[in-house]
Amino acid sequence: MSGDRGPLRVAGRLLDLADTSQLEVDFEARVVTPHELQRLTGVLPDADWWSYGADRHGSSREGDTSSECLPIFVSRWGMAPEAVEAFLAAVGNAPAMVRWDFNGWPEAPEVGLGCGGPRGAYVTVCVNARDLYLEEPATDHTVYVHVKQIEAQRAAWLAAQVGLQVFGELQMAPL
């Protein structure tokens, strides 16, 4: 992350608004080189992985060797929030994402919304990628606020609570 903690600060400010009494973190990365793989398996030793690209085969489910199947996607879900810093340090320049999963968003009376439940309550930081699929390279990072589709106005309300604004089109999450 080149020392840029801006996206983590934004994610932290959003999480401060949320009900995080039950909080877990999911990690994903697109790995191309053996060096990237070595760094990531050091912090995510039990991660699932699968080959990336058309006509490629191999996965942790099949018992294949990850270093022989590069490029791959690496995924580890349900980890403690304390693992975020180590994961981002290991990522280096690889496209990756961190997704915080929690109980729900707060009430947003200004836009007519009660408390949001756990479905649709996430914050995602994509590093070195512009999109949630980690396919569009970027030299910076993007913070995504996930809300229920029928409560789309909550995203703009949440952004305003932390002094930011929503840009771009509404996207469906790849979950």
Secondary structure, DSSP 8 states (H G I E B T S, - for coil): -TT--HHHHHHHHHHHHSB-SS-EEEEEEEE-SHHHHHHHHHH-TT-EEEE-STT---BTTTT--GGGS-SEEEEEEEE-GGGHHHHHHHHTTS-EEEEEE-SB---BGGGTB----STT-EEEEEEEESSTTS-SEEEEEEEEEE--GGGTHHHHHHHHHTT----S-------
